[in-house]
Every structure is written in C-alpha cells, then in structure tokens.
Amino acid sequence: MSNPPSTDPVANISDAESHVMEVLWRAPGPIVAEQVVVALSESQHWQSATVKTLLNRLLKKGAIAAQKDGRRFLYHAVLPREAWLARESESLVQRLFGGRIAPLVAHFGSQRKLSQADLQELRQLIDTLDDGQRDGK
C-alpha cells in the first residue's frame, strides 16, 4: 500500500502531520498505527482515528509508506527529516525575514538574551563559514 507521491510532500506537511512524522523519524524501524497513537497520547491527546487519518494523509502525500503485515500495516517515513527541516527553515526565513539570516539572529538576540554558549556557537559557525568561503567552497 505504498502510494506514489501526488505532490511535493515537503511543502505540504501540516503542523499536526509533523507530530506524526516526528514519531516515525524517531522509530528504529517500521511501526504500527497503535505505536504512533501511544507515542502521541501524552503530548497530543489524539484518538486512534485522528492518528490514522493523519497517517492516511501522509501516505497520500508520499511522505510515508506502509507495508501490509498480516491484518495491520507497518508505517515508515519516506521523506527525510533533513529535507523537511530545510524546507521549513527556508520558508520561515523567507516569510519573516526576507530570506536573510542576520535579522533572524538579531531578532532572537533582542527578544531574549543569548547565552554565552549560544554566542560561542554562533562565532564558531561564522568562523567555519568564513574559512570555507576563503577556501573557495
């Protein structure tokens, strides 16, 4: 029951569906719907029918696949988390900051104090990126 993607699954993952995807991304292998329900029961308080609806939507979008295992289906993510995260991050930066990263960092810096660890991590990242550009990468 593995459906081919009808659209770009990265662009169409809803907030609710992303919770289901997180469970599948963390799973060590294919899992049944009931395992997804249990994993989300504490944080989302969703009924089994809700989770199964979300699984079916993700199947239709091509973000996940399912294999029949007796009377049940085993689900696993097809869409890599990194691809989804890259698309979501880019979309956020484009929508809110005109595609520029510096205003994003400035916003977070002005809204809450960045810890010394955050600042050190940002300095290291800038140094690494700067070194890569000097090397022609």
C-alpha positions as CSV (number, residue, x, y, z in Angstrom):
1,M,0.0,0.0,0.0
2,S,2.8,2.4,-0.8
3,N,1.4,5.3,-2.7
4,P,3.5,7.4,-5.1
5,P,3.7,11.0,-4.1
6,S,1.0,13.1,-5.7
7,T,2.6,16.4,-4.7
8,D,5.8,17.6,-3.1
9,P,5.4,16.1,0.4
10,V,7.9,18.5,1.9
11,A,5.8,21.5,1.1
12,N,2.6,20.0,2.3
13,I,3.2,18.7,5.8
14,S,0.8,20.3,8.2
15,D,1.6,21.0,11.9
16,A,-0.4,18.0,13.1
17,E,1.2,15.7,10.5
18,S,4.6,16.9,11.5
19,H,4.0,15.4,15.0
20,V,3.2,12.0,13.4
21,M,6.3,12.4,11.2
22,E,8.5,13.0,14.3
23,V,7.3,9.7,15.8
24,L,8.1,7.9,12.5
25,W,11.5,9.6,12.2
26,R,12.5,8.6,15.8
27,A,11.3,5.0,15.4
28,P,14.1,2.4,14.8
29,G,12.1,0.8,12.0
30,P,8.5,0.5,10.6
31,I,5.8,0.7,13.3
32,V,2.1,0.1,13.5
33,A,-0.5,2.8,13.9
34,E,-1.1,1.9,17.6
35,Q,2.5,2.6,18.4
36,V,2.1,6.1,16.8
37,V,-1.1,6.6,18.9
38,V,0.8,5.6,22.1
39,A,3.8,7.9,21.3
40,L,1.4,10.9,20.8
41,S,-1.1,10.1,23.5
42,E,0.6,12.2,26.2
43,S,1.6,15.2,24.2
44,Q,-1.4,15.4,21.8
45,H,-4.2,13.5,23.4
46,W,-5.4,12.4,20.0
47,Q,-7.8,9.5,19.5
48,S,-6.7,6.5,17.3
49,A,-9.0,7.6,14.5
50,T,-7.2,11.0,14.4
51,V,-3.8,9.4,14.1
52,K,-5.0,7.0,11.4
53,T,-6.4,9.9,9.4
54,L,-3.1,11.7,9.6
55,L,-1.3,8.6,8.6
56,N,-3.5,8.2,5.6
57,R,-3.0,11.9,4.6
58,L,0.8,11.4,4.8
59,L,0.5,8.2,2.7
60,K,-1.4,10.1,0.0
61,K,1.2,12.9,0.1
62,G,4.1,10.3,-0.3
63,A,5.8,11.4,2.9
64,I,5.4,7.9,4.4
65,A,4.9,4.4,3.1
66,A,3.1,1.3,4.5
67,Q,3.6,-2.4,4.1
68,K,0.9,-4.9,5.0
69,D,1.8,-7.2,7.8
70,G,-1.0,-9.7,8.4
71,R,-4.1,-7.6,9.3
72,R,-2.2,-4.5,10.1
73,F,0.2,-2.0,8.3
74,L,3.7,-1.1,9.2
75,Y,4.5,2.6,8.6
76,H,7.8,4.3,8.0
77,A,8.9,7.7,6.8
78,V,10.0,8.2,3.2
79,L,10.5,11.9,3.5
80,P,13.9,12.5,5.2
81,R,13.6,14.7,8.3
82,E,16.5,16.8,7.0
83,A,14.7,17.7,3.8
84,W,11.6,18.7,5.7
85,L,13.6,20.7,8.2
86,A,15.5,22.5,5.4
87,R,12.2,23.4,3.6
88,E,10.5,24.6,6.9
89,S,13.6,26.7,7.9
90,E,13.9,28.3,4.5
91,S,10.2,29.1,4.4
92,L,10.4,30.7,7.8
93,V,13.4,32.9,6.9
94,Q,11.8,33.9,3.6
95,R,8.4,34.7,5.1
96,L,9.5,36.6,8.1
97,F,13.0,38.0,7.3
98,G,13.1,38.4,3.5
99,G,15.5,35.4,3.2
100,R,18.1,37.0,5.4
101,I,19.6,35.2,8.4
102,A,21.2,38.1,10.2
103,P,17.8,39.8,11.0
104,L,16.6,36.4,12.3
105,V,19.6,36.2,14.7
106,A,19.2,39.8,15.7
107,H,15.5,39.2,16.4
108,F,16.3,36.3,18.8
109,G,19.1,38.3,20.4
110,S,16.8,41.3,21.1
111,Q,13.9,39.1,22.4
112,R,15.8,37.1,24.8
113,K,19.4,37.1,25.9
114,L,21.6,34.7,24.0
115,S,23.6,32.6,26.4
116,Q,27.4,32.6,26.3
117,A,27.2,29.1,24.8
118,D,24.9,30.3,22.0
119,L,27.2,33.2,21.2
120,Q,30.2,30.9,21.2
121,E,28.4,28.5,18.9
122,L,27.5,31.4,16.5
123,R,31.1,32.7,16.5
124,Q,32.4,29.2,15.6
125,L,29.8,28.8,12.9
126,I,30.7,32.2,11.4
127,D,34.4,31.3,11.5
128,T,33.8,28.0,9.8
129,L,31.6,29.5,7.1
130,D,34.1,32.3,6.6
131,D,37.0,29.9,6.3
132,G,35.0,27.8,3.8
133,Q,34.5,30.9,1.6
134,R,38.2,31.8,1.7
135,D,39.0,28.3,0.6
136,G,36.7,28.8,-2.4
137,K,34.0,26.4,-1.2
